[in-house]
Amino acid sequence: MIYLQLFYEFFKAGLFSVGGGLATLPFLYDMSDRTGWFTYDQLADMIAISESTPGAIGINMSTYAGNLTAGAFGGIVATVGLVSPALLLIIIGRFLTKFRNNFYVESVFYGLRPASTALIAAAGFSVVWMDLFDVSSLLDAGDWLGFINWKSLILAIFLFFIMRHRLFKNLHPVIFIALSALVGIVFQFAG
């Protein structure tokens, strides 16, 4: 039964997450809330691992979530569920090539672009919000500034500006990921 649920949930995510892998994040947050299969912290780990491993982000996240929920076969089922809508659309699209330049079809895709942008922006905001604000320390905060994870905020701002600087702009993103991981280790040991 869990495998059918995994397939169904990820099929829905694959069907409606227009815009690629990051557009699946709102569906994963919703899935976490409704099913309890994984926590937001585990979701943050999924994002980090999926972004830093080869392959499509959405597929990596579905495989990770399925594996976390129901083992290796769960990872396969979730991945197949996520890619099934795209495969069906490709098959259907092969038969409907004559509608490619249709005004209504073009209009639909024109309307989907803002939805895709909004989904990706909402997902990005959720990740930033989750990283900068630690809910467990929010309960202990004496003032409103006490619950901001200042180390993460400073690191994010530093990396944002250094990545835009002309001296570092052509460096591979893996270097920034490794730098962030190293700084995270230093922050953890520094307390």
C-alpha positions as CSV (number, residue, x, y, z in Angstrom):
1,M,0.0,0.0,0.0
2,I,2.8,2.4,0.8
3,Y,4.2,1.9,-2.7
4,L,0.9,2.9,-4.3
5,Q,0.8,6.0,-2.1
6,L,4.4,6.9,-3.0
7,F,3.6,6.4,-6.7
8,Y,0.4,8.5,-6.5
9,E,2.0,11.4,-4.5
10,F,5.0,11.6,-6.8
11,F,2.9,11.2,-9.9
12,K,0.9,14.3,-8.8
13,A,4.1,16.2,-8.1
14,G,5.4,15.3,-11.5
15,L,2.2,16.2,-13.2
16,F,1.8,19.7,-11.6
17,S,5.4,20.8,-10.9
18,V,5.8,22.8,-14.1
19,G,9.3,24.3,-14.2
20,G,11.6,21.5,-13.2
21,G,13.0,20.0,-10.0
22,L,12.8,23.0,-7.7
23,A,9.1,23.4,-8.6
24,T,8.6,20.0,-6.8
25,L,9.5,21.6,-3.4
26,P,6.0,22.9,-2.6
27,F,4.6,19.5,-3.3
28,L,7.3,17.9,-1.0
29,Y,6.5,20.3,1.8
30,D,2.8,19.5,1.4
31,M,3.6,15.8,1.3
32,S,5.6,16.1,4.5
33,D,2.7,17.8,6.2
34,R,0.1,15.4,5.1
35,T,1.9,12.0,5.3
36,G,4.7,12.6,7.9
37,W,7.0,10.5,5.7
38,F,9.9,13.0,6.3
39,T,10.5,16.1,8.3
40,Y,11.4,19.6,7.1
41,D,15.0,19.0,8.3
42,Q,15.1,15.8,6.2
43,L,13.7,17.8,3.3
44,A,16.6,20.3,3.7
45,D,19.0,17.4,3.6
46,M,17.3,16.1,0.4
47,I,17.7,19.5,-1.2
48,A,21.4,19.8,-0.3
49,I,22.2,16.3,-1.5
50,S,20.1,16.5,-4.6
51,E,21.7,19.8,-5.6
52,S,25.2,18.5,-5.1
53,T,24.8,15.1,-6.8
54,P,24.7,14.5,-10.6
55,G,21.3,14.3,-12.2
56,A,18.0,16.1,-12.2
57,I,17.1,17.7,-8.8
58,G,13.5,16.6,-8.8
59,I,14.4,13.0,-9.6
60,N,17.2,13.0,-7.0
61,M,14.8,14.3,-4.4
62,S,12.0,11.8,-5.3
63,T,14.5,8.9,-5.1
64,Y,15.8,10.1,-1.7
65,A,12.3,10.6,-0.3
66,G,11.1,7.3,-1.6
67,N,14.1,5.5,-0.2
68,L,13.7,7.3,3.2
69,T,10.1,6.3,3.3
70,A,10.1,2.7,2.0
71,G,13.6,1.6,1.3
72,A,15.3,1.1,-2.1
73,F,12.2,-0.1,-3.8
74,G,10.3,2.9,-2.5
75,G,13.0,5.1,-4.1
76,I,12.4,3.4,-7.4
77,V,8.6,3.7,-7.1
78,A,8.8,7.4,-6.2
79,T,11.1,8.1,-9.1
80,V,8.9,6.3,-11.6
81,G,5.9,8.1,-10.2
82,L,7.6,11.5,-10.7
83,V,8.7,10.9,-14.3
84,S,5.6,9.1,-15.5
85,P,3.6,12.2,-16.3
86,A,6.5,13.6,-18.4
87,L,6.8,10.3,-20.3
88,L,3.0,10.3,-20.9
89,L,3.1,13.9,-22.2
90,I,6.0,13.0,-24.5
91,I,4.1,10.1,-25.9
92,I,1.0,12.2,-26.4
93,G,3.0,15.0,-27.8
94,R,4.4,12.8,-30.5
95,F,0.9,12.3,-31.8
96,L,-0.1,15.9,-31.5
97,T,2.8,17.6,-33.3
98,K,0.4,19.3,-35.6
99,F,-0.8,21.5,-32.7
100,R,2.7,22.7,-31.8
101,N,2.2,26.1,-33.4
102,N,-1.4,26.4,-32.3
103,F,-2.3,29.7,-30.8
104,Y,-4.1,28.1,-27.8
105,V,-1.3,25.7,-27.0
106,E,1.2,28.5,-27.1
107,S,-1.1,30.6,-24.9
108,V,-1.3,27.8,-22.3
109,F,2.5,27.5,-22.1
110,Y,2.8,31.3,-22.0
111,G,0.5,31.2,-18.9
112,L,2.4,28.4,-17.3
113,R,5.7,30.4,-17.2
114,P,4.6,32.7,-14.4
115,A,3.3,29.7,-12.4
116,S,6.6,27.9,-12.8
117,T,8.5,31.0,-11.7
118,A,6.2,31.4,-8.7
119,L,6.7,27.8,-7.7
120,I,10.4,28.0,-7.9
121,A,10.5,31.3,-6.0
122,A,8.3,30.0,-3.3
123,A,10.5,26.9,-3.0
124,G,13.6,29.0,-2.8
125,F,12.1,31.3,-0.1
126,S,11.0,28.2,1.9
127,V,14.6,26.9,1.8
128,V,16.1,30.2,2.9
129,W,13.4,30.7,5.6
130,M,14.0,27.2,7.0
131,D,17.8,27.7,7.0
132,L,17.8,31.2,8.6
133,F,15.3,30.6,11.3
134,D,15.7,27.8,13.8
135,V,12.3,27.0,15.2
136,S,13.6,25.2,18.3
137,S,15.6,28.3,19.4
138,L,12.7,30.6,18.6
139,L,10.9,29.3,21.7
140,D,13.9,30.3,23.9
141,A,14.4,33.7,22.3
142,G,14.3,36.7,24.5
143,D,13.9,39.2,21.7
144,W,12.9,39.0,18.1
145,L,16.5,39.0,16.8
146,G,17.3,36.0,18.9
147,F,15.8,33.4,16.6
148,I,17.8,34.4,13.4
149,N,20.6,32.0,12.6
150,W,23.1,34.7,12.1
151,K,25.9,32.4,11.0
152,S,23.8,31.0,8.1
153,L,22.7,34.5,7.1
154,I,26.2,35.9,7.1
155,L,27.5,32.9,5.1
156,A,24.7,33.2,2.6
157,I,25.3,36.9,2.0
158,F,29.0,36.4,1.8
159,L,28.7,33.6,-0.8
160,F,26.1,35.6,-2.8
161,F,28.4,38.5,-3.1
162,I,31.6,36.5,-3.7
163,M,29.9,34.5,-6.4
164,R,29.0,37.7,-8.2
165,H,32.5,39.2,-7.9
166,R,34.4,39.2,-11.2
167,L,37.4,37.4,-9.7
168,F,35.3,34.4,-8.6
169,K,32.4,34.4,-11.1
170,N,34.0,31.8,-13.4
171,L,34.7,29.3,-10.6
172,H,32.8,26.0,-10.6
173,P,29.8,25.8,-8.2
174,V,31.3,22.8,-6.5
175,I,34.0,25.0,-5.1
176,F,31.4,27.1,-3.4
177,I,29.6,24.0,-2.1
178,A,32.9,22.7,-0.7
179,L,33.6,26.1,0.9
180,S,30.2,26.2,2.5
181,A,30.6,22.7,3.8
182,L,34.0,23.6,5.3
183,V,32.6,26.7,6.9
184,G,29.7,24.7,8.3
185,I,32.1,22.3,9.9
186,V,34.1,25.2,11.4
187,F,30.9,26.8,12.7
188,Q,29.8,23.6,14.3
189,F,33.1,23.1,16.1
190,A,33.3,26.8,17.1
191,G,30.0,26.4,18.8
